[in-house]
Amino acid sequence: MKTPNNRSEWLESHSIAQQVIQRLFILLVMCMLLVGCAGLPRDSGFAPMFQLVAERLQQPVEWRRGAAEDAEAAAHVAAILAQPLTADGAVQVALLENRALQAEYEDLGIAQADLVQAGLLRNPVLGWSRQAGSGMVKTVWGVELDFLGLLLAAPRQRIEGIRFELTQLRVAQAVLRHAAETRKAWAEALAAEQSAGFFKQVRMLAEAEAELGERQRKAGNLSLRDALRKQAFAVEIRLEAARASEKAHAARERLNRLMGLWGAQTAWKLPSQLPEIPAQLPQYPDLEAYGLAQRLDVHLAQKEVEALAAALGLTRGTRFIHVLDLGVETEKSTGEKRLTGPTLKLELPLFDQGQARLSRQEALYRQSVLRLHDLEVSARSEIREAWQRLATAHGAAKQARDVLLPLYKQIVEQSTLYYNGMLIGVYELLADARAQVGAVHTYIEALRDYWTALADLQLAVGGRLPQEAATKAGAAMEQERKGDTE
């Protein structure tokens, strides 16, 4: 640095240096004020996630944040629970009341904070030193700014933006999965409750048969061996009824957990029976392609590939540069003039040339591509499997409803005629009545399997089935029902 030759030149140089320092200081203060005033909205990223879920579930989603909306949500939940609980009602309660889902929503705020953090520069570093000795005092101070961070702020923020979208997809997928589990739990709880009711009927028949056998034994019309058999059968049925009641209670509690209910809220009631299956199973052409286009986990894997590709490009671009700091430094010693000028810090890539970071990023990218391909293959298989399970369950339920139940009804009617004509005994009539109740139980299980399979298929294709095909199938079923009525 050239030393000024006279006092005026020195004053001019000193004035320019002071102006530069003052401007840097003012800029630093302004940046700090702007960053200090910046805040993050509490519902960051919720609206896009809400749209993803609403399109597939046709159900409103609320983020419980202790605001006035919470009272409205609580009133809505109370209104749903006051009526017989439907599958849609159970899902709605779970979306509003389950705290695990509410915790999932907080991931959106965390991801939003990471996104904002990626756009912030590293704070400037202010340095100061003072050395004294032999009557001399030397003071140095300066400020440094992460210039490399400034250059990479935009690409880093773009990568974090992709990761933020990943979080939105991940949360939305968690909501869809929870909704599907709630639908299945609702069907299982209702089926278990119906089964427990029918086992009570079987128990009543078995106990009546055992009581009648004991009376006949005392009257000498039945052997002790046959009477003991009937009593043992009644005990076995009593145990089965107790197990069925316990299963109904467990299924109900699982549904309570999924809905997030406790205390007085758990006093809800279920409908008397499961909904009937449609007369004809709707057909959905190109269901695999539709499912791949709709599934959020596939979109999530695609976004991960995109994020890792962007990160790989950034790693390649910054492979040889890790540190690049620019700043200004001023120095003054006793009896000497103040010296001011720029500073530069650059890391020399002599040992670490970024080869390990680059190799790792390339491996992560290739791994994500392979996992995406595997997920697409698995998704297609899940869709085919879920569809086959639904078709099988529909066929079984239809066979039980249209063939098995009418057959047992005729059997009991014929047995009643035979009994009235004294062609068979009362025990044969009771055995046929028990068999009819068993057929009803088989039908209940078939209905349960159909509705749980439907929930699995809906989740397998991304949360909802094609609306157009479903609408056409519904219109055809309605036309068929009218024709049957006529």
C-alpha positions in Angstrom: 0.0 0.0 0.0 1.3 3.4 -1.0 1.9 5.9 1.9 0.4 9.4 1.5 3.1 12.1 1.1 1.3 14.9 3.0 -1.3 15.5 5.7 -4.1 16.3 3.2 -3.6 13.1 1.3 -3.6 11.2 4.6 -6.8 12.9 5.7 -8.5 12.1 2.4 -7.4 8.5 2.5 -8.5 8.2 6.1 -11.9 9.8 5.3 -12.5 7.3 2.4 -11.6 4.4 4.7 -14.0 5.7 7.4 -16.8 6.0 4.8 -16.2 2.4 3.6 -16.3 1.1 7.2 -19.4 3.2 8.0 -21.2 1.9 5.0 -20.3 -1.7 5.8 -21.5 -1.2 9.3 -24.8 0.4 8.2 -25.3 -2.5 5.8 -24.6 -5.0 8.5 -27.1 -3.3 10.9 -29.8 -3.2 8.2 -29.3 -6.9 7.4 -29.6 -7.7 11.1 -32.7 -5.6 11.4 -34.3 -7.3 8.4 -33.4 -10.8 9.7 -34.6 -9.9 13.2 -38.0 -8.6 11.9 -38.5 -11.6 9.6 -40.9 -14.3 11.0 -42.3 -17.6 9.9 -46.1 -18.1 9.6 -47.3 -20.9 11.9 -49.2 -22.6 9.1 -46.3 -22.7 6.7 -47.0 -25.1 3.9 -50.3 -26.3 5.2 -52.5 -25.0 2.4 -50.7 -27.1 -0.4 -50.8 -30.2 1.8 -54.5 -29.5 2.6 -55.3 -29.4 -1.1 -53.5 -32.7 -1.7 -55.5 -34.4 1.0 -58.8 -32.7 0.2 -58.7 -33.8 -3.4 -58.4 -37.4 -2.4 -60.5 -37.7 0.8 -63.1 -35.0 0.2 -62.7 -34.2 3.9 -61.6 -31.0 5.6 -58.4 -31.0 7.5 -57.7 -28.6 10.4 -54.4 -27.7 12.1 -55.2 -27.4 15.8 -53.1 -24.4 16.9 -55.0 -23.2 20.0 -56.9 -20.6 18.0 -60.6 -19.9 17.7 -60.9 -22.5 15.0 -60.3 -25.2 17.7 -63.7 -24.5 19.3 -65.4 -25.0 15.9 -63.5 -28.2 15.3 -64.5 -29.5 18.8 -68.1 -28.6 18.1 -68.0 -30.4 14.8 -66.5 -33.5 16.4 -69.2 -33.5 19.1 -71.9 -33.3 16.4 -70.4 -36.3 14.5 -70.2 -38.4 17.7 -73.7 -37.6 18.7 -75.0 -39.6 15.7 -74.3 -43.2 14.8 -70.7 -43.1 13.6 -70.2 -43.7 9.9 -66.9 -44.5 8.1 -66.7 -40.9 6.8 -67.5 -39.6 10.2 -64.7 -41.6 11.8 -62.2 -40.3 9.3 -63.4 -36.7 9.9 -63.0 -37.1 13.6 -59.5 -38.6 13.2 -58.4 -35.7 10.9 -59.6 -33.2 13.5 -58.8 -34.9 16.8 -55.9 -37.2 16.4 -52.8 -35.6 18.0 -50.4 -37.8 16.1 -51.6 -36.2 12.9 -51.3 -32.8 14.4 -47.7 -33.6 15.3 -47.1 -34.6 11.6 -48.3 -31.1 10.6 -45.5 -29.5 12.7 -43.0 -31.1 10.2 -44.2 -28.5 7.8 -43.1 -25.7 10.1 -39.8 -27.4 10.6 -39.2 -27.8 6.8 -40.3 -24.1 6.3 -37.7 -23.0 8.8 -35.0 -25.0 7.0 -36.1 -23.4 3.7 -35.7 -19.9 5.2 -32.4 -20.9 6.8 -31.0 -22.0 3.4 -31.7 -18.5 2.1 -29.9 -16.7 5.0 -26.2 -15.8 4.8 -23.8 -16.7 7.4 -23.4 -13.9 9.9 -20.5 -11.5 9.2 -17.5 -12.2 11.4 -16.1 -9.2 13.2 -12.5 -9.5 14.4 -10.4 -7.3 16.7 -7.0 -7.6 18.2 -4.7 -5.3 20.3 -1.0 -5.7 20.8 1.1 -3.6 23.2 4.8 -3.6 24.1 7.9 -1.3 24.2 5.7 1.8 24.2 4.0 0.7 21.1 0.3 -0.2 20.7 -1.1 -1.9 17.6 -4.9 -2.4 17.0 -6.4 -4.3 14.2 -10.0 -4.9 13.4 -12.0 -6.1 10.4 -15.2 -7.7 9.2 -15.5 -10.8 6.9 -18.5 -12.0 4.8 -19.1 -15.5 3.5 -19.0 -14.7 -0.2 -19.3 -18.3 -1.2 -22.5 -18.6 0.8 -23.8 -15.6 -1.1 -23.0 -17.1 -4.4 -24.6 -20.5 -3.5 -27.7 -19.0 -1.6 -30.0 -19.4 -4.6 -29.1 -23.1 -5.5 -29.2 -24.1 -1.8 -32.6 -22.5 -1.4 -33.8 -24.3 -4.5 -32.7 -27.6 -3.0 -34.4 -26.8 0.3 -37.5 -25.8 -1.7 -37.6 -29.3 -3.1 -37.1 -30.8 0.3 -39.9 -28.7 1.6 -42.2 -30.2 -1.1 -41.0 -33.6 0.0 -42.2 -32.8 3.5 -45.6 -31.7 2.2 -45.9 -35.0 0.3 -44.7 -37.0 3.3 -47.2 -35.4 5.6 -50.1 -35.8 3.1 -49.2 -39.4 2.6 -49.3 -39.9 6.4 -52.8 -38.4 6.5 -54.0 -40.6 3.7 -52.6 -43.7 5.4 -54.2 -42.7 8.7 -57.5 -42.2 7.0 -57.3 -45.6 5.3 -56.5 -47.3 8.6 -59.4 -45.5 10.3 -61.8 -46.7 7.6 -60.6 -50.3 8.0 -60.8 -50.0 11.8 -64.4 -48.7 11.6 -65.4 -51.7 9.4 -63.6 -54.1 11.7 -65.2 -52.6 14.8 -68.7 -52.7 13.4 -68.2 -56.3 12.1 -66.9 -57.3 15.5 -69.8 -55.7 17.3 -72.3 -57.5 15.0 -70.4 -60.8 15.4 -70.6 -60.4 19.2 -74.3 -59.9 18.9 -74.9 -63.0 16.9 -72.7 -65.1 19.2 -75.0 -64.0 22.0 -77.9 -65.5 19.9 -76.0 -68.7 19.5 -75.2 -68.8 23.2 -78.9 -68.4 24.0 -79.8 -71.3 21.6 -77.1 -73.5 23.1 -78.1 -72.7 26.7 -81.7 -73.4 25.8 -80.7 -76.7 24.3 -78.6 -77.6 27.4 -81.5 -76.7 29.7 -83.9 -78.8 27.7 -81.5 -81.7 27.7 -81.1 -81.6 31.4 -84.9 -81.6 31.8 -85.2 -84.6 29.5 -82.4 -86.4 31.3 -84.2 -85.9 34.6 -87.4 -87.2 33.0 -85.6 -90.3 31.7 -85.9 -89.3 28.0 -82.2 -88.5 27.4 -79.0 -90.3 28.4 -76.6 -88.6 30.8 -73.9 -88.8 28.1 -76.0 -86.7 25.6 -77.1 -84.3 28.3 -73.4 -83.7 29.2 -72.5 -83.1 25.6 -75.1 -80.4 25.3 -73.9 -78.7 28.5 -70.3 -78.8 27.3 -71.4 -77.3 23.9 -73.2 -74.5 25.8 -70.0 -73.8 27.8 -67.9 -73.7 24.6 -70.3 -71.3 23.0 -70.4 -69.1 26.1 -66.6 -68.9 25.9 -66.7 -68.1 22.2 -69.3 -65.3 22.9 -66.9 -63.9 25.6 -64.0 -63.9 23.1 -66.2 -62.2 20.5 -67.2 -59.6 23.0 -63.6 -59.0 23.9 -62.6 -58.7 20.2 -65.4 -56.1 19.7 -64.1 -54.1 22.7 -60.5 -54.3 21.3 -61.6 -53.2 17.8 -63.6 -50.3 19.4 -60.5 -49.2 21.4 -58.3 -49.3 18.3 -60.8 -47.0 16.5 -60.7 -44.7 19.5 -56.9 -44.5 19.3 -57.0 -43.7 15.6 -59.6 -41.0 16.1 -57.8 -39.6 19.1 -60.7 -39.9 21.5 -60.8 -40.3 25.3 -63.1 -39.8 28.2 -66.7 -39.0 27.5 -65.9 -38.9 23.8 -65.6 -42.7 23.6 -69.4 -43.2 24.2 -70.1 -43.0 20.5 -72.4 -45.6 18.9 -72.0 -47.5 15.6 -74.8 -48.2 13.1 -76.7 -51.4 13.4 -75.0 -53.1 10.5 -72.3 -52.7 7.8 -73.3 -51.1 4.5 -74.3 -53.5 1.7 -71.9 -54.2 -1.1 -72.7 -52.7 -4.6 -74.7 -55.0 -6.9 -71.9 -54.9 -9.4 -68.2 -54.3 -8.8 -67.1 -51.1 -10.6 -64.5 -51.6 -13.3 -61.5 -49.2 -13.5 -59.5 -49.3 -16.8 -55.8 -48.6 -16.6 -55.9 -48.6 -12.8 -52.1 -49.2 -12.5 -51.3 -46.1 -14.6 -53.9 -44.1 -12.7 -52.4 -45.2 -9.4 -48.8 -44.4 -10.3 -49.9 -40.9 -11.4 -51.8 -40.4 -8.1 -49.7 -42.0 -5.4 -48.0 -39.5 -3.2 -45.2 -41.9 -2.2 -44.2 -42.2 -5.9 -44.3 -38.4 -6.2 -42.2 -38.3 -3.0 -39.6 -40.7 -4.5 -39.5 -38.6 -7.7 -38.9 -35.5 -5.7 -36.1 -37.2 -3.8 -34.4 -38.0 -7.1 -34.8 -34.4 -8.2 -33.4 -33.1 -4.9 -30.4 -35.4 -5.0 -29.8 -34.5 -8.7 -29.7 -30.8 -7.7 -27.4 -31.6 -4.7 -25.1 -33.6 -7.0 -24.9 -30.6 -9.4 -24.1 -28.3 -6.5 -21.4 -30.7 -5.2 -19.8 -30.8 -8.6 -19.8 -27.1 -8.9 -18.2 -26.5 -5.5 -16.0 -29.5 -5.4 -12.7 -27.5 -5.2 -14.0 -24.5 -3.2 -15.0 -24.9 0.4 -14.2 -21.5 1.9 -14.4 -18.1 0.1 -14.6 -15.1 2.5 -14.3 -11.4 1.6 -13.9 -8.6 4.0 -12.2 -5.4 5.0 -9.5 -4.9 7.6 -8.1 -1.7 9.2 -4.8 -1.5 11.2 -3.1 1.2 13.2 0.0 1.3 15.2 1.3 4.0 17.6 2.8 6.9 15.7 1.8 5.4 12.3 -1.0 6.0 9.9 -4.1 3.8 9.7 -4.0 1.2 7.0 -7.3 -0.1 5.5 -7.9 -2.6 2.7 -9.8 -5.7 1.5 -9.2 -9.2 2.8 -9.7 -12.6 1.0 -9.7 -16.1 2.5 -9.7 -19.0 0.1 -9.2 -22.6 1.0 -6.6 -24.3 -1.1 -7.8 -27.8 -2.3 -4.4 -29.6 -1.7 -5.5 -32.6 0.3 -9.3 -32.6 0.2 -10.4 -32.0 -3.4 -14.0 -33.0 -2.7 -13.7 -36.4 -4.2 -15.3 -38.2 -1.2 -18.2 -35.8 -1.1 -18.8 -36.1 -4.9 -18.6 -39.9 -4.7 -21.0 -40.0 -1.9 -23.5 -37.7 -3.6 -23.3 -39.8 -6.8 -24.0 -43.0 -4.9 -27.0 -41.3 -3.1 -28.4 -40.2 -6.5 -28.0 -43.7 -8.1 -29.6 -45.2 -5.0 -32.6 -42.9 -5.2 -33.1 -43.8 -8.9 -33.1 -47.5 -8.1 -35.5 -47.1 -5.2 -37.8 -45.1 -7.4 -37.9 -47.9 -9.9 -38.5 -50.5 -7.2 -41.3 -48.4 -5.7 -43.0 -48.2 -9.1 -42.8 -51.9 -9.5 -44.1 -52.5 -6.0 -46.9 -50.0 -6.4 -48.2 -51.7 -9.5 -48.1 -55.0 -7.7 -49.9 -53.5 -4.6 -52.6 -52.2 -6.9 -53.1 -55.5 -8.6 -53.2 -57.4 -5.3 -55.6 -54.9 -3.7 -57.9 -55.1 -6.7 -57.9 -58.9 -6.7 -58.6 -58.9 -2.9 -61.5 -56.5 -3.5 -62.9 -58.6 -6.3 -62.6 -61.8 -4.2 -64.3 -60.2 -1.2 -67.1 -58.8 -3.4 -67.7 -62.2 -4.9 -67.7 -63.9 -1.4 -70.0 -61.3 0.1 -72.4 -61.6 -2.9 -72.4 -65.4 -2.7 -73.1 -65.3 1.0 -75.9 -62.8 0.6 -77.6 -64.2 -2.5 -77.0 -67.9 -2.1 -75.9 -69.0 1.4 -78.3 -66.9 3.5 -81.4 -67.9 1.4 -80.4 -71.5 1.5 -80.2 -71.6 5.3 -83.5 -69.6 5.5 -85.2 -72.4 3.5 -83.5 -75.1 5.6 -84.8 -73.6 8.8 -88.3 -73.1 7.3 -88.3 -76.8 6.2 -87.0 -77.9 9.6 -89.8 -76.0 11.3 -92.4 -77.8 9.1 -90.7 -81.1 9.9 -90.7 -80.4 13.6 -94.4 -79.3 13.5 -95.1 -82.6 11.8 -93.1 -84.5 14.5 -90.7 -85.8 11.8 -87.6 -84.4 13.5 -86.8 -83.5 17.1 -86.2 -80.2 18.8 -82.4 -80.6 18.8 -82.3 -80.9 15.0 -84.3 -77.7 14.7 -82.0 -75.9 17.1 -79.0 -77.2 15.2 -80.3 -75.8 11.9 -81.1 -72.5 13.7 -77.5 -72.3 14.9 -76.2 -73.0 11.4 -78.3 -70.2 10.1 -76.8 -67.8 12.6 -73.4 -69.0 11.6 -74.2 -68.2 8.0 -75.1 -64.7 9.0 -71.8 -64.4 10.8 -70.0 -65.6 7.6 -71.8 -62.8 5.7 -70.7 -60.2 8.2 -67.1 -61.3 7.8 -67.4 -61.1 4.1 -68.8 -57.6 4.3 -66.0 -56.6 6.6 -63.4 -58.0 4.1 -65.0 -56.1 1.3 -64.9 -52.7 3.0 -61.4 -53.2 4.3 -60.2 -54.3 0.9 -61.8 -51.2 -0.6 -59.9 -49.0 1.8 -56.6 -50.8 0.9 -57.3 -50.3 -2.8 -58.1 -46.6 -2.3 -54.8 -46.1 -0.5 -52.9 -48.2 -3.1 -54.0 -45.9 -5.9 -53.3 -42.7 -4.0 -56.3 -42.1 -1.8 -59.3 -42.2 -4.2 -60.5 -44.3 -7.1 -61.3 -42.8 -10.5 -64.4 -40.7 -10.0 -65.7 -40.9 -13.6 -65.7 -44.7 -13.6 -67.2 -44.8 -10.1 -69.9 -42.4 -11.1 -70.8 -44.5 -14.2 -70.8 -47.7 -12.2 -73.0 -46.0 -9.6 -75.5 -44.9 -12.2 -75.6 -48.4 -13.7 -76.2 -49.9 -10.3 -79.0 -47.5 -9.6 -80.6 -48.3 -13.0 -80.3 -52.0 -12.2 -81.9 -51.5 -8.8 -84.9 -49.6 -10.4 -85.2 -52.4 -12.9 -85.4 -55.0 -10.1 -87.9 -53.0 -8.3 -90.1 -52.7 -11.3 
